[in-house]
Every structure is written in structure tokens, then in C-alpha cells.
């Protein structure tokens, strides 16, 4: 459930339904419960001093539009996030986002976007492991 203030802006109004290939950092086993839980749900304290827009992003599933861009981002995080593998995973998965999965935010300059899932979306069986990245 979204906090007061966030519900009015989440998902962002510019979010759309679309079909797109997507990449996500995951733990080794695709079935791992941690793989498709929004970061705000996993670690709400991480958002204590964040804006409502950043909190809204935290309720989405973080994805990338290409394998190359995802790996580039992961490589940059290795230098700034201690134990990155324990935090966001050690593998990269690929899947196709379909329109009925929910709405996606615009793709940013790093190839990142968020999926705000529909109530019926289950990503565990929609993604496959591409490779180990850590």
C-alpha cells in the first residue's frame, strides 16, 4: 500500500503500457523471492530522506532496456555499493514485458525504467537468467 502523498503521483502520469525486452539484476535462482520485490518493500528505510517521486520509483521493479546498459550500471555500482551482489543480486535476467504486466516509466539516459506491476503480474516465470555478472 502506498503512503499518503505518494498514491497521488504513483505510478507517474507519464507511465504507459508497452511491450519491451527488459533486463534485471537478480540472485542466482530465478525462483528466489527477492528477485522481483520492489526495493521500497525490501528496504523502506532507504527512502527515509527521499522525495515522493523517488519513493514512487522504489515501488516499481527496476529494469533496463538492454543487456549492455544493465551491465554498465552494475559495473558502476560495484565501486559505490558495498556487497552489491548481496544487495541486488549476482546475475542478469532477461524477459519480455507485456502490456498487461502494468505500466512502465519513460526510459532514462542510462536505459533504466520502472515497471509498476498490475495485481496479476508474476515476473518469476517471465524472466530467464542470461548470465552471471558478479
One Martini backbone bead per residue (centre of mass of N, CA, C, O) as a GRO file, in nm:
protein
  134
    1UNK     BB    1   0.097   0.035   0.021
    2UNK     BB    2   0.060   0.364  -0.017
    3UNK     BB    3   0.142   0.656   0.075
    4UNK     BB    4   0.073   0.946   0.152
    5UNK     BB    5   0.133   1.132  -0.156
    6UNK     BB    6   0.210   0.892  -0.348
    7UNK     BB    7  -0.059   0.796  -0.472
    8UNK     BB    8  -0.093   1.060  -0.657
    9UNK     BB    9   0.206   0.984  -0.823
   10UNK     BB   10   0.139   0.664  -0.833
   11UNK     BB   11   0.208   0.632  -1.102
   12UNK     BB   12   0.328   0.808  -1.328
   13UNK     BB   13   0.167   0.979  -1.582
   14UNK     BB   14   0.396   0.886  -1.807
   15UNK     BB   15   0.300   0.612  -1.793
   16UNK     BB   16   0.305   0.294  -1.978
   17UNK     BB   17   0.198   0.066  -2.190
   18UNK     BB   18   0.425  -0.208  -2.287
   19UNK     BB   19   0.648  -0.359  -2.513
   20UNK     BB   20   0.956  -0.506  -2.367
   21UNK     BB   21   1.272  -0.556  -2.329
   22UNK     BB   22   1.427  -0.691  -2.025
   23UNK     BB   23   1.648  -0.609  -1.745
   24UNK     BB   24   1.770  -0.787  -1.443
   25UNK     BB   25   1.870  -0.801  -1.128
   26UNK     BB   26   1.974  -1.111  -0.972
   27UNK     BB   27   1.960  -1.398  -0.836
   28UNK     BB   28   2.050  -1.701  -0.928
   29UNK     BB   29   1.759  -1.780  -0.867
   30UNK     BB   30   1.460  -1.712  -1.009
   31UNK     BB   31   1.284  -1.808  -0.745
   32UNK     BB   32   1.372  -1.590  -0.580
   33UNK     BB   33   1.194  -1.373  -0.385
   34UNK     BB   34   1.388  -1.109  -0.429
   35UNK     BB   35   1.378  -1.045  -0.747
   36UNK     BB   36   1.050  -0.907  -0.744
   37UNK     BB   37   1.103  -0.677  -0.528
   38UNK     BB   38   1.064  -0.386  -0.426
   39UNK     BB   39   1.279  -0.180  -0.260
   40UNK     BB   40   1.072  -0.050  -0.066
   41UNK     BB   41   0.985  -0.322   0.058
   42UNK     BB   42   1.269  -0.423   0.151
   43UNK     BB   43   1.386  -0.094   0.207
   44UNK     BB   44   1.240   0.172   0.344
   45UNK     BB   45   1.481   0.325   0.489
   46UNK     BB   46   1.613   0.425   0.216
   47UNK     BB   47   1.356   0.659   0.201
   48UNK     BB   48   1.350   0.873   0.435
   49UNK     BB   49   1.509   1.118   0.240
   50UNK     BB   50   1.300   1.112   0.012
   51UNK     BB   51   1.113   1.164  -0.237
   52UNK     BB   52   0.817   1.083  -0.370
   53UNK     BB   53   0.936   1.002  -0.647
   54UNK     BB   54   1.146   0.803  -0.529
   55UNK     BB   55   0.943   0.624  -0.388
   56UNK     BB   56   0.788   0.541  -0.635
   57UNK     BB   57   1.025   0.400  -0.772
   58UNK     BB   58   1.053   0.188  -0.533
   59UNK     BB   59   0.770   0.042  -0.629
   60UNK     BB   60   0.927  -0.048  -0.861
   61UNK     BB   61   1.066  -0.230  -1.121
   62UNK     BB   62   1.391  -0.257  -1.205
   63UNK     BB   63   1.502  -0.169  -1.539
   64UNK     BB   64   1.639  -0.259  -1.866
   65UNK     BB   65   1.682  -0.218  -2.231
   66UNK     BB   66   1.978  -0.356  -2.189
   67UNK     BB   67   2.249  -0.541  -2.131
   68UNK     BB   68   2.468  -0.322  -2.148
   69UNK     BB   69   2.337  -0.115  -1.952
   70UNK     BB   70   2.321  -0.299  -1.707
   71UNK     BB   71   2.625  -0.361  -1.683
   72UNK     BB   72   2.721  -0.072  -1.656
   73UNK     BB   73   2.569  -0.016  -1.393
   74UNK     BB   74   2.687  -0.241  -1.221
   75UNK     BB   75   2.983  -0.149  -1.248
   76UNK     BB   76   2.931   0.126  -1.100
   77UNK     BB   77   2.824  -0.004  -0.825
   78UNK     BB   78   3.074  -0.159  -0.723
   79UNK     BB   79   3.220   0.120  -0.624
   80UNK     BB   80   2.959   0.213  -0.410
   81UNK     BB   81   2.849  -0.084  -0.329
   82UNK     BB   82   2.847  -0.278  -0.079
   83UNK     BB   83   2.769  -0.586  -0.156
   84UNK     BB   84   2.600  -0.598  -0.428
   85UNK     BB   85   2.518  -0.901  -0.450
   86UNK     BB   86   2.343  -0.891  -0.182
   87UNK     BB   87   2.152  -0.653  -0.273
   88UNK     BB   88   2.083  -0.729  -0.616
   89UNK     BB   89   2.286  -0.939  -0.718
   90UNK     BB   90   2.468  -1.175  -0.970
   91UNK     BB   91   2.253  -1.152  -1.203
   92UNK     BB   92   2.107  -1.174  -1.533
   93UNK     BB   93   1.788  -1.094  -1.667
   94UNK     BB   94   1.536  -1.189  -1.914
   95UNK     BB   95   1.243  -1.013  -2.053
   96UNK     BB   96   0.901  -0.971  -2.143
   97UNK     BB   97   0.707  -0.697  -2.155
   98UNK     BB   98   0.369  -0.659  -2.105
   99UNK     BB   99   0.088  -0.472  -2.095
  100UNK     BB  100  -0.048  -0.651  -1.849
  101UNK     BB  101   0.183  -0.589  -1.622
  102UNK     BB  102   0.157  -0.268  -1.667
  103UNK     BB  103   0.360   0.016  -1.602
  104UNK     BB  104   0.594   0.240  -1.759
  105UNK     BB  105   0.851   0.427  -1.753
  106UNK     BB  106   1.059   0.620  -1.875
  107UNK     BB  107   1.350   0.614  -2.042
  108UNK     BB  108   1.657   0.672  -1.959
  109UNK     BB  109   1.997   0.744  -2.027
  110UNK     BB  110   2.062   0.436  -1.894
  111UNK     BB  111   1.798   0.242  -1.956
  112UNK     BB  112   1.598   0.308  -1.733
  113UNK     BB  113   1.311   0.145  -1.569
  114UNK     BB  114   0.977   0.116  -1.446
  115UNK     BB  115   0.761  -0.130  -1.301
  116UNK     BB  116   0.413  -0.114  -1.250
  117UNK     BB  117   0.231  -0.350  -1.132
  118UNK     BB  118  -0.002  -0.559  -1.159
  119UNK     BB  119  -0.193  -0.778  -0.973
  120UNK     BB  120  -0.123  -1.030  -1.195
  121UNK     BB  121   0.175  -1.014  -1.181
  122UNK     BB  122   0.447  -1.259  -1.277
  123UNK     BB  123   0.797  -1.263  -1.323
  124UNK     BB  124   0.933  -1.540  -1.267
  125UNK     BB  125   0.806  -1.674  -1.553
  126UNK     BB  126   0.939  -1.428  -1.759
  127UNK     BB  127   1.232  -1.498  -1.672
  128UNK     BB  128   1.585  -1.533  -1.758
  129UNK     BB  129   1.894  -1.633  -1.732
  130UNK     BB  130   2.189  -1.503  -1.877
  131UNK     BB  131   2.408  -1.412  -1.640
  132UNK     BB  132   2.692  -1.362  -1.478
  133UNK     BB  133   2.815  -1.044  -1.298
  134UNK     BB  134   2.978  -1.143  -0.999
   0.00000   0.00000   0.00000
